[in-house]
Amino acid sequence: MEFVTVFIIAVSLAMDAFAVSVATGTTYKNFSLYNAVRMSLFFAVFQGVMPLFGHWLGAGFEAYIVDFDHWIAFLLLAGIGGKMIRDARKHTKDEHPNPAGLWVLLMLSIATSIDALAVGVTLSLVTNYIYVAVATIGVITFVLSLIGCKAGQRVGHIFENKIEIIAGLVLIGIGLKILVQHLFF
């Protein structure tokens, strides 16, 4: 059950990077495979490293928050999910600059992984296998980002920001599951 939760969190976190990848593929039809792999690697590294930092922060506070950690996990995941939904409703294709440049790629990587920092705090409350969780997040982000670039080139105009809304709803659902599990089971 723990791996399933981490897997769902990983997929949900990767949706920001996937959405940017789809937008990139949609906007820049000639985005090369080299640039797609490069962007996917950046996203994967940042998505993997940020939860690790969040985990270290969360582990330092565990003794102080053990009695209400389920509320913290719920509030963080619901807040992140809500932010993803709100942001998805505001995005347009024109908001995504060409990520082929290093500076833009770094900014996009940081922007798509900020949520992963907060989720890392939650991971310290959900799993003892943080390195497996981080690796899972990184690999899933890489694969989905690469798929997103290519899918965006083919059918990105159909999905646009709906993927990010679904990911936000999934994160809220995971937060509710954690809360209900700790309160009633």
Protein Blocks (a to p, Z undefined) as FASTA:
>chain_A
ZZmmmmmmmmmmmmmmmmmmmmmmmmmmmlcfklmmmmmmmmmmmmmmmmmmmmmmmmmm
mmmmmmmmmmmmmmmmmmmmmmmmmmmmmpcfklpccfkbmklmmmmmmmmmmmmmmmmm
mmmmmpcclmlmmmmmmmmmmmmmmmmmmmmmmmmmmnmmmmmmmmmmmmmmmmmmmmmm
mmmZZ
